[in-house]
Amino acid sequence: MPDGKKRVVFSVDEVQRGCSQFTLQLYGYFIGTSIDYRVVNMHLRRMWGIFDFKEVTKTAAGFYLCKFKSEKGMKEVLENGPWLINNVPFIINQWFPGVWLQKIEPRKVPLWVCVHNLPVELWNGKSIGKLVSSIGKPILMDKVTLERCKSKNGRFGFARVLVEVDASDELPNSLEFSFPAIGPYPARVGCLEVTYQWKPHVYTHCKLFGHSFKLCKIRPKTDDEKAAAAIKNALNIDNSRNKIHNGNSVDVDGFQTLTPFKR
């Protein structure tokens, strides 16, 4: 093959023989960040212990291979997502022989959204759901928020909701709301602070999470980037004039230095 490459072909039997120890396995990864293996291992054992989870291994490329004791437990993990570790979405897929492990940057991810300083009139599931629906699709409220909505007592800090957000939508830092005139009280407009316990990199050009503007591969290059590329290309051409030909070097003036033959 060209470019100094050689191809090694494996048979179906050889591939299947190498896969014998990797059955009942999921592979997972994080988008736009990395988390220490020990932290991931601790959280997976806590979250997936009831699903016959056995062990996790991390590859050099940042993938986590998650082994299970039963097919039933593995399928329940797939069906009961989304899963978050340190508030970061943990993307999981089923492993099978021949799958090419790659980190696919998603268009939608679940994020914990916190809405601060809610008026007491809005401390209920429907009102909180209506507010966060302007950010994305509500999935569930955390335990503390749910208890505050039911009991109507305790410390009303902020409402915390897991929301599926789309990369094509901007993540707001605040939400405006309006109340109509009620009896002698006039209509009013308020503003609520919104924070996120983790925010992924997002670039609206390709509508994907997981990378920044600078690292996007399909966006148009800026004028500065084009100029830098032209300079780099010119330097590479100059350097190529000083490369070695048949054991003899060529200097910048085009003269060749002969290397004495050793007997």
C-alpha positions in Angstrom: 0.0 0.0 0.0 1.2 3.6 -0.6 2.4 6.1 2.1 4.4 3.4 3.9 1.3 1.5 5.1 0.8 -2.2 5.4 -2.6 -3.9 5.9 -3.0 -6.9 8.1 -6.2 -8.9 7.4 -7.9 -10.9 10.2 -10.4 -13.7 9.6 -13.9 -13.9 11.2 -12.7 -16.7 13.5 -9.7 -14.7 14.7 -11.9 -11.7 15.5 -14.5 -13.8 17.3 -11.8 -15.6 19.3 -10.5 -12.3 20.5 -14.0 -11.2 21.5 -14.8 -14.1 23.7 -13.9 -12.2 26.9 -15.7 -9.0 26.0 -19.4 -10.2 25.9 -22.0 -8.4 28.0 -20.2 -5.1 27.7 -21.1 -1.4 27.1 -18.7 1.3 26.1 -19.0 4.8 27.3 -17.4 8.2 27.0 -17.7 11.9 28.0 -18.1 14.8 25.6 -15.7 17.7 25.7 -14.1 16.7 29.0 -12.4 13.9 30.9 -13.0 12.4 34.4 -10.6 10.4 36.5 -11.0 6.7 36.3 -11.3 6.2 40.0 -14.2 8.7 40.1 -16.0 7.0 37.2 -15.4 3.5 38.8 -16.9 4.7 42.2 -20.0 6.3 40.6 -20.7 3.3 38.3 -20.5 0.9 41.2 -22.9 3.0 43.2 -25.3 3.7 40.3 -25.2 0.3 38.5 -24.7 -2.1 41.5 -28.3 -3.2 41.3 -27.9 -4.0 37.5 -25.3 -6.8 37.9 -22.4 -4.4 37.1 -19.1 -6.2 37.3 -16.2 -3.8 36.4 -15.0 -1.0 34.2 -11.8 -0.6 32.2 -10.5 2.6 30.6 -8.7 2.7 27.3 -5.9 5.1 26.3 -8.4 6.8 23.9 -10.7 7.7 26.8 -13.4 5.0 26.4 -14.8 3.1 29.4 -15.5 -0.6 28.8 -18.3 -1.6 31.3 -18.6 -5.3 32.0 -21.9 -6.9 33.3 -22.7 -10.2 34.9 -26.0 -10.6 33.0 -27.6 -9.5 29.8 -30.7 -8.4 31.7 -28.7 -5.9 33.9 -26.9 -4.5 30.8 -30.1 -3.9 29.0 -31.7 -2.2 32.0 -28.8 0.2 32.2 -29.3 1.1 28.5 -33.0 1.6 29.0 -32.8 3.6 32.3 -30.6 6.5 31.2 -29.6 9.2 30.9 -26.6 8.7 33.3 -24.5 11.6 34.6 -21.2 11.5 36.5 -20.2 14.6 38.4 -23.1 16.3 36.5 -21.5 15.4 33.1 -23.4 13.2 30.7 -21.9 9.7 30.3 -22.7 8.5 26.8 -23.1 4.7 26.6 -23.6 2.2 23.7 -23.6 -1.5 23.5 -20.4 -3.1 22.4 -20.4 -5.8 19.8 -17.6 -7.5 17.7 -16.4 -5.2 14.9 -17.7 -2.0 16.4 -15.4 1.0 15.8 -15.2 3.0 19.0 -15.6 6.6 18.3 -16.9 9.6 20.2 -19.9 10.9 18.4 -20.7 14.4 19.3 -24.4 14.6 20.1 -26.9 17.2 19.2 -28.8 16.8 22.5 -27.5 16.2 26.0 -29.1 16.2 29.5 -28.0 19.0 31.8 -28.9 19.9 35.4 -30.5 23.3 35.2 -30.9 25.4 38.4 -33.5 28.2 38.5 -32.8 30.6 41.4 -35.1 32.9 43.5 -38.4 31.5 42.4 -41.5 33.3 43.7 -43.5 31.1 46.1 -46.4 31.1 43.5 -44.1 29.1 41.1 -42.9 26.5 43.6 -44.9 23.6 42.0 -44.2 21.0 39.4 -46.2 22.6 36.5 -44.8 26.1 36.9 -41.2 24.9 37.2 -41.7 22.6 34.2 -43.1 25.5 32.2 -40.1 27.7 33.0 -37.4 25.1 32.1 -39.3 24.1 29.0 -38.1 27.3 27.5 -34.6 25.8 27.8 -35.2 22.3 26.7 -37.2 19.1 27.4 -37.7 18.5 31.2 -36.7 15.0 32.2 -37.0 15.0 36.0 -36.7 17.1 39.2 -34.2 16.3 41.8 -35.3 14.9 45.2 -35.0 18.1 47.1 -36.9 20.2 44.5 -39.7 17.6 44.4 -40.0 17.6 48.2 -40.2 21.4 48.3 -43.0 21.3 45.8 -45.0 18.8 47.8 -44.4 20.1 51.4 -44.3 23.9 50.7 -41.9 24.3 53.6 -38.2 24.4 54.4 -35.6 26.5 52.7 -36.6 27.6 49.2 -33.2 27.9 47.5 -33.3 27.0 43.8 -35.2 24.5 41.7 -33.0 21.9 40.1 -34.3 20.0 37.0 -32.6 17.6 34.6 -33.3 19.0 31.1 -32.5 17.7 27.6 -31.0 20.6 25.7 -30.4 21.0 22.0 -27.1 22.3 20.6 -29.0 24.6 18.2 -30.5 26.4 21.1 -28.7 29.0 23.2 -28.4 28.3 27.0 -29.8 31.4 28.7 -28.3 32.8 31.9 -31.7 34.2 33.0 -35.4 33.7 32.4 -38.1 36.5 32.3 -41.6 35.7 33.5 -44.7 37.8 33.8 -47.7 37.8 36.1 -51.1 39.2 35.0 -52.9 41.8 37.0 -54.7 40.1 39.9 -57.3 42.0 41.8 -55.8 45.3 43.1 -52.3 44.1 42.2 -50.9 45.3 38.8 -49.2 43.0 36.3 -45.5 42.6 36.8 -42.4 41.2 35.1 -39.6 39.4 36.9 -36.2 37.9 36.1 -34.8 34.6 37.4 -31.1 33.6 37.4 -30.3 30.4 35.6 -27.1 28.3 36.3 -25.9 25.0 35.0 -23.9 22.5 37.1 -21.9 21.7 33.9 -22.0 23.2 30.5 -20.5 21.5 27.4 -18.7 23.2 24.6 -21.1 24.0 21.8 -20.5 25.5 18.4 -23.6 26.6 16.5 -22.0 26.3 13.1 -22.3 22.5 13.1 -25.0 22.3 15.8 -23.1 19.8 17.9 -21.9 19.6 21.5 -18.3 18.6 22.4 -15.9 21.1 20.8 -15.2 24.8 20.6 -15.1 27.2 17.7 -11.4 26.8 17.3 -11.5 23.0 17.1 -14.4 22.7 14.7 -13.3 20.9 11.6 -16.1 22.0 9.2 -16.3 25.7 9.8 -14.9 28.2 7.3 -11.4 29.3 8.2 -10.8 32.9 9.3 -8.5 35.3 7.4 -5.9 35.0 10.1 -6.0 31.2 10.0 -5.6 31.3 6.2 -2.6 33.6 6.5 -1.0 31.4 9.1 -1.5 28.3 7.0 0.1 30.0 4.0 3.2 31.0 6.0 3.4 27.4 7.4 3.2 26.0 3.9 5.9 28.4 2.6 8.2 27.4 5.5 7.6 23.7 4.7 8.6 24.3 1.1 11.8 26.1 2.2 12.7 23.2 4.6 12.2 20.7 1.9 15.0 22.2 -0.1 17.4 21.2 2.7 16.3 17.6 2.8 18.6 14.6 2.3 18.8 12.9 -1.2 20.6 9.6 -1.4 22.6 10.3 1.8 23.7 13.8 0.6 22.3 17.0 2.0 21.4 20.1 0.0 21.9 23.5 1.6 19.7 26.6 1.1 21.9 27.7 -1.9 21.4 24.5 -3.7 24.9 23.1 -3.2 25.2 19.4 -2.3 27.5 18.2 0.4 28.9 14.8 -0.4 29.2 12.2 2.3 32.4 10.1 2.0 31.9 6.5 1.3 33.0 4.3 4.1 34.6 0.9 3.3 
